[in-house]
């Protein structure tokens, strides 16, 4: 038990301390975006299960690979909060409350939303690529998946779980989530599983950029740009604020 406790402290200690402090100080007020997201998801679930509301939700938040790209991009932000009709809504609400809540406590609300959107967008764009490749390609999808309604927070939840785990040193947790997504695809090769892998690749790119920036202070092209300014080759514009 002591060995397990030491491992848990090493794995989740920093994450626990970071999330615990604002939650103790402000309680539920520390996660307003998460609570709003839970309420929005529950509202959309209620509306889409009403005869008068189903088409409204479809027209504003349902994404299919067969849709024009511009329309799909407009619907993607809201699609994140539209629960899948074939899955219990309580699962989506629990995922959002737990994962989004921890992410908001540790990263802030706007970073949490940005990473969630990157993960969701990566999955949405992958669906189009997979259908273009075809069912016989290694990462391809059958053409029938172009008509599948692609909604729900699962890709965002997976992406946020991996990013927060990596950011706060819970590497075993990040690896376990990633491995579970790989196993999901191996056991049940469907659109959702492959979109989860695409979400992980999108978030993995963010992790790589963050790691490079942390190691070198600035990204290579930013350092080159600032060097050009010092030698008189700059444009004279002020530096970009990050």
C-alpha positions, -999 to +999 in steps of 0.1 A: +000+000+000+028+024+008+044+017-026+011+024-043+007+056-023+041+068-033+034+060-069+001+079-068+018+109-051+045+109-077+020+105-106-008+128-095+007+149-067+014+181-087-019+178-105-038+174-073-021+203-056-027+226-086-064+217-089-070+216-051-060+252-042-084+272-064-112+247-057-108+251-019-107+289-022-135+295-046-154+261-046-177+259-077-170+294-087-135+282-097-150+263-127-176+286-143-169+275-178-172+238-169-205+243-152-218+264-181-207+236-205-225+210-185-257+231-185-253+237-223-249+200-230-279+191-209-300+218-226-290+206-261-298+170-251-333+182-239-339+202-271-327+175-296-350+149-280-381+171-287-399+169-320-396+207-324-360+208-314-343+179-332-338+197-365-326+229-348-298+211-331-290+192-364-288+225-383-265+242-358-244+215-342-245+183-362-213+176-383-210+151-411-181+144-433-203+149-464-211+185-454-193+214-471-161+222-452-172+257-444-205+246-429-188+219-409-163+243-394-191+266-384-209+238-367-179+222-350-177+244-319-213+237-309-210+200-320-186+195-291-215+200-267-242+180-286-245+146-269-245+116-293-280+102-295-268+066-292-250+071-259-263+080-224-262+117-217-250+112-181-218+098-195-211+129-215-220+152-185-198+132-162-168+134-186-172+171-190-176+178-153-145+158-143-121+163-172-131+199-182-132+208-145-097+196-138-084+213-169-101+246-161-086+245-126-051+239-140-051+257-173-078+283-171-110+284-191-098+298-224-069+273-227-092+245-218-117+255-246-088+260-271-074+225-265-109+210-266-116+227-299-082+216-314-090+180-304-125+181-318-114+198-350-086+173-356-112+145-354-136+163-377-109+169-403-096+134-401-130+120-409-128+137-443-093+125-449-102+089-439-131+088-463-110+101-491-084+074-485-111+047-485-119+017-464-089-004-476-063+022-466-046+017-432-063+048-417-091+050-442-129+049-435-158+035-456-178+060-476-209+053-454-192+071-425-196+103-445-233+103-434-226+096-397-235+124-374-203+134-355-211+151-322-202+148-286-173+158-262-154+125-263-126+137-286-122+168-265-122+148-233-095+125-245-074+154-258-077+174-225-070+143-204-037+136-222-026+173-223-033+180-186-016+147-176+014+155-197+016+191-185+016+181-149+039+150-150+012+123-149+030+105-178+016+070-169-019+084-170-013+100-204+001+068-217-028+048-204-053+070-220-034+068-253-031+031-251-068+027-244-076+046-275-053+024-296-070-007-282-104+008-289-095+011-326-080-024-327-111-040-311-137-019-328-125-001-359-150+027-362-152+064-369-152+075-333-122+054-324-101+068-353-112+103-345-100+099-310-065+089-323-066+120-346-075+141-315-045+127-297-022+135-326-036+171-326-030+175-289+003+158-292+014+185-316+004+211-290+025+192-264+055+192-287+052+229-294+049+237-257+079+215-249+100+232-275+090+266-263+097+257-227+131+243-235+143+271-257+123+300-244+110+308-279+102+288-310+130+287-336+112+310-360+104+335-332+141+337-323+151+341-359+125+370-363+138+388-332+174+383-344+164+399-377+150+429-358+182+434-339+203+435-371+179+459-388+160+433-410+128+435-390+096+450-402+094+475-373+062+459-360+059+452-323+066+416-312+036+393-310+023+389-274+018+353-263 
